[in-house]
Amino acid sequence: MKTRQAGLGAFGSGVVLILFVAGGYYVYKYAIEPDSVSAVSCKSQQNTCLANCRKTTTEAPQAQACQEECTRKAAACVEPKR
């Protein structure tokens, strides 16, 4: 009796192909797209800046100066056209 060599077969090949496609999608989504497609909004940048001011400054004058700098940066920020 001859024994058949066990391999991936059609089903296994399909599963491997699906895994490669899914992996490629996540590489595109998280490594390539953020730089080119979905730019961070000005409001989001300002919120991050203000949160950073609250975390890093302990004196009121420093915090106020940091927040004013965030406001100046937000005023200079231009939203990209969609």
Kinemage of the C-alpha trace (Angstrom):
@kinemage 1
@onewidth
@group {chain A} dominant
@subgroup {mainchain}
@vectorlist {calphas} color= white
{ca met a 1} P 0.000 0.000 0.000
{ca lys a 2} L 1.388 3.392 -0.941
{ca thr a 3} L 1.164 6.193 1.574
{ca arg a 4} L 0.336 9.679 0.450
{ca gln a 5} L 2.783 12.432 1.376
{ca ala a 6} L 1.143 14.848 3.779
{ca gly a 7} L 1.312 18.450 2.656
{ca leu a 8} L -0.682 21.617 2.975
{ca gly a 9} L -3.166 20.786 0.311
{ca ala a 10} L -5.688 23.253 -1.056
{ca phe a 11} L -7.253 24.109 2.302
{ca gly a 12} L -3.908 24.679 4.023
{ca ser a 13} L -2.661 26.823 1.164
{ca gly a 14} L -5.813 28.943 1.401
{ca val a 15} L -5.310 29.440 5.135
{ca val a 16} L -1.693 30.484 4.613
{ca leu a 17} L -2.743 32.907 1.875
{ca ile a 18} L -5.390 34.471 4.131
{ca leu a 19} L -2.810 34.910 6.902
{ca phe a 20} L -0.435 36.670 4.506
{ca val a 21} L -3.175 38.997 3.277
{ca ala a 22} L -4.254 39.818 6.846
{ca gly a 23} L -0.646 40.477 7.865
{ca gly a 24} L -0.112 42.735 4.868
{ca tyr a 25} L -3.243 44.686 5.701
{ca tyr a 26} L -2.101 45.358 9.268
{ca val a 27} L 1.360 46.383 8.106
{ca tyr a 28} L -0.274 48.845 5.701
{ca lys a 29} L -2.797 50.076 8.261
{ca tyr a 30} L -0.360 50.729 11.101
{ca ala a 31} L 2.962 51.403 9.393
{ca ile a 32} L 2.222 53.130 6.098
{ca glu a 33} L -1.180 54.794 6.338
{ca pro a 34} L -0.717 57.000 9.441
{ca asp a 35} L 2.066 58.976 7.751
{ca ser a 36} L 0.327 59.571 4.459
{ca val a 37} L -3.438 59.342 4.828
{ca ser a 38} L -4.714 60.155 8.297
{ca ala a 39} L -2.906 63.219 9.583
{ca val a 40} L -3.425 64.217 13.188
{ca ser a 41} L -5.940 67.041 13.532
{ca cys a 42} L -5.015 70.423 14.957
{ca lys a 43} L -7.453 69.968 17.844
{ca ser a 44} L -5.894 66.621 18.712
{ca gln a 45} L -2.416 68.151 18.653
{ca gln a 46} L -3.564 70.961 20.942
{ca asn a 47} L -5.176 68.528 23.393
{ca thr a 48} L -1.997 66.457 23.516
{ca cys a 49} L 0.101 69.561 24.062
{ca leu a 50} L -2.136 70.816 26.893
{ca ala a 51} L -2.120 67.401 28.573
{ca asn a 52} L 1.674 67.385 28.350
{ca cys a 53} L 1.755 70.830 29.984
{ca arg a 54} L -0.353 69.577 32.888
{ca lys a 55} L 1.907 66.559 33.392
{ca thr a 56} L 5.306 68.253 33.161
{ca thr a 57} L 4.885 71.641 34.852
{ca thr a 58} L 4.442 72.176 38.565
{ca glu a 59} L 4.554 75.974 38.866
{ca ala a 60} L 1.599 78.075 37.702
{ca pro a 61} L 3.621 80.548 35.567
{ca gln a 62} L 5.345 77.677 33.739
{ca ala a 63} L 2.027 75.940 33.135
{ca gln a 64} L 0.443 79.131 31.823
{ca ala a 65} L 3.387 79.781 29.482
{ca cys a 66} L 3.228 76.208 28.209
{ca gln a 67} L -0.531 76.475 27.589
{ca glu a 68} L -0.071 79.779 25.758
{ca glu a 69} L 2.567 78.128 23.555
{ca cys a 70} L 0.086 75.336 22.787
{ca thr a 71} L -2.540 77.923 21.862
{ca arg a 72} L -0.073 79.721 19.540
{ca lys a 73} L 0.804 76.423 17.861
{ca ala a 74} L -2.882 75.602 17.461
{ca ala a 75} L -3.565 78.999 15.893
{ca ala a 76} L -0.760 78.407 13.391
{ca cys a 77} L -1.964 74.917 12.584
{ca val a 78} L -3.809 74.517 9.281
{ca glu a 79} L -6.275 71.647 8.857
{ca pro a 80} L -5.640 69.619 5.708
{ca lys a 81} L -8.379 69.719 3.107
{ca arg a 82} L -10.205 66.428 2.606
